[in-house]
């Protein structure tokens, strides 16, 4: 993995908690990026420094809500969310809508559940989820899967950590 990976914005999404109850309706889910964490190394006998990837930076997504179940906004609890929505991708000069599916596991980070509360205007509730797990699919095709706790990192179905796990006899 070289530069940071960024992903399409999901719009018009239904968000379910624990695969059962409606958590909310999201206007937009965005902000996911995968950034490598690099470390300088300079072992004995090496002329200069070399940067090596030691993992990925913390994952998070931003959610702009049309509706959110405010009874489930505990920042100390892990949430398992499933997202069904839409992604618009531009191909050959035309827009194409794709079915978007995401699984998220994490906690609430920064949130603005009160919004701006102005008469006859959308109040602008926004939350950030700090993630330990994410699965992203577009039209059934796996785009990304990262499970921080279980050393899983798949990019378009390719296991990016297979060699590391094999070397560690995992």
C-alpha positions in Angstrom: 0.0 0.0 0.0 1.5 3.3 -1.1 -0.4 6.5 -0.8 -3.6 6.8 1.3 -6.6 5.0 0.0 -9.9 6.9 -0.2 -13.4 5.6 -0.9 -16.6 6.8 -2.4 -19.3 8.7 -0.4 -22.3 6.6 0.4 -25.6 8.5 0.1 -29.2 7.9 1.1 -28.4 5.0 3.4 -30.4 3.0 6.0 -28.2 2.1 9.0 -29.1 -0.9 11.2 -27.7 -1.8 14.6 -26.9 -5.4 15.5 -28.5 -6.5 12.2 -32.0 -5.9 13.7 -33.2 -2.4 14.6 -33.0 0.8 12.5 -30.3 3.0 14.0 -30.9 5.8 11.6 -31.1 7.2 8.0 -27.9 8.7 6.8 -27.8 11.5 4.3 -24.2 10.8 3.7 -21.4 8.6 4.9 -17.9 9.8 4.0 -14.4 10.5 5.2 -13.0 7.0 5.2 -9.4 6.9 4.3 -6.7 4.3 5.0 -3.4 5.9 5.8 -0.2 3.9 6.4 1.8 4.5 9.6 5.5 4.7 8.6 8.5 4.4 10.9 12.1 5.3 10.3 14.6 2.4 10.7 18.4 2.6 10.6 19.9 -0.8 11.5 23.6 -1.3 12.0 25.4 -1.5 8.7 22.8 0.6 6.8 24.1 3.8 5.3 20.9 5.8 5.8 17.3 5.6 7.1 14.5 3.7 5.5 10.8 4.1 6.1 8.8 1.0 6.6 5.1 0.6 7.0 4.2 -0.6 10.5 0.4 -0.7 10.1 -2.5 1.7 9.4 -3.7 4.8 11.1 -6.9 4.8 13.1 -10.0 4.4 10.9 -13.1 6.6 11.1 -16.1 7.6 9.1 -18.3 10.7 9.2 -22.1 10.3 9.1 -24.5 13.1 8.3 -28.0 12.1 9.5 -31.5 12.6 8.2 -32.7 10.7 11.3 -30.9 9.1 14.2 -32.2 7.0 17.1 -30.9 9.2 19.9 -31.4 6.5 22.5 -28.3 4.7 21.2 -25.6 7.3 21.4 -23.4 6.0 24.2 -19.7 6.9 23.4 -18.5 4.1 25.7 -20.2 1.3 23.8 -19.1 -0.6 20.7 -21.7 -0.6 17.9 -22.1 -3.1 15.1 -23.7 -1.3 12.2 -24.8 -2.4 8.8 -25.3 0.2 6.1 -27.3 -0.2 2.9 -27.1 2.8 0.5 -26.0 4.2 -2.8 -22.7 5.1 -4.4 -22.5 7.2 -7.6 -19.5 6.4 -9.7 -18.5 8.2 -12.9 -17.6 5.8 -15.7 -17.0 6.8 -19.3 -18.4 10.2 -18.8 -21.7 9.0 -17.3 -22.8 8.6 -13.7 -23.7 5.0 -12.6 -25.4 4.2 -9.3 -24.1 1.2 -7.4 -25.6 -0.7 -4.5 -23.4 0.0 -1.4 -23.1 -2.2 1.6 -20.9 -1.6 4.6 -20.4 -3.3 8.0 -18.9 -1.1 10.7 -17.8 -1.9 14.2 -16.7 0.9 16.5 -17.5 3.7 18.9 -18.9 7.1 18.6 -16.3 9.8 18.4 -17.0 13.5 17.9 -20.7 14.1 17.5 -23.1 17.0 17.0 -26.4 15.4 17.8 -28.1 18.7 18.6 -27.2 20.2 15.2 -28.2 23.9 14.8 -31.9 23.6 15.5 -33.3 26.4 13.2 -36.9 26.6 12.3 -37.9 24.9 9.0 -34.3 23.9 8.2 -32.5 20.6 8.5 -30.7 20.7 11.9 -27.5 19.0 10.7 -26.8 16.1 13.1 -23.4 14.6 12.5 -21.4 11.9 14.1 -18.0 10.3 13.7 -17.4 6.6 14.3 -13.9 5.4 15.3 -13.7 2.0 13.7 -12.0 -1.4 14.5 -13.7 -3.2 11.6 -15.0 -2.2 8.2 -16.3 -4.1 5.2 -17.2 -2.2 2.0 -19.0 -3.8 -1.0 -20.3 -2.2 -4.2 -22.8 -4.2 -6.2 -21.7 -7.3 -4.2 -18.0 -6.9 -5.1 -15.7 -6.6 -2.0 -13.8 -3.3 -2.1 -12.2 -3.3 1.3 -12.1 -5.3 4.6 -10.1 -4.3 7.6 -10.3 -5.9 11.0 -7.7 -4.3 13.2 -8.0 -6.7 16.1 -7.7 -9.8 13.9 -5.0 -8.6 11.5 -7.2 -8.6 8.4 -6.6 -6.2 5.5 -8.1 -7.1 2.2 -8.0 -4.8 -0.8 -10.5 -5.8 -3.6 -10.4 -9.4 -2.1 -6.6 -9.7 -2.1 -5.3 -10.5 1.4 -2.6 -7.9 1.9 -1.3 -9.5 5.2 -1.2 -13.2 4.1 2.6 -13.3 3.9 3.0 -11.6 7.3 0.6 -14.1 9.0 2.4 -17.0 7.3 5.8 -15.7 8.5 4.5 -15.4 12.0 2.9 -18.9 11.8 -0.6 -17.5 12.4 
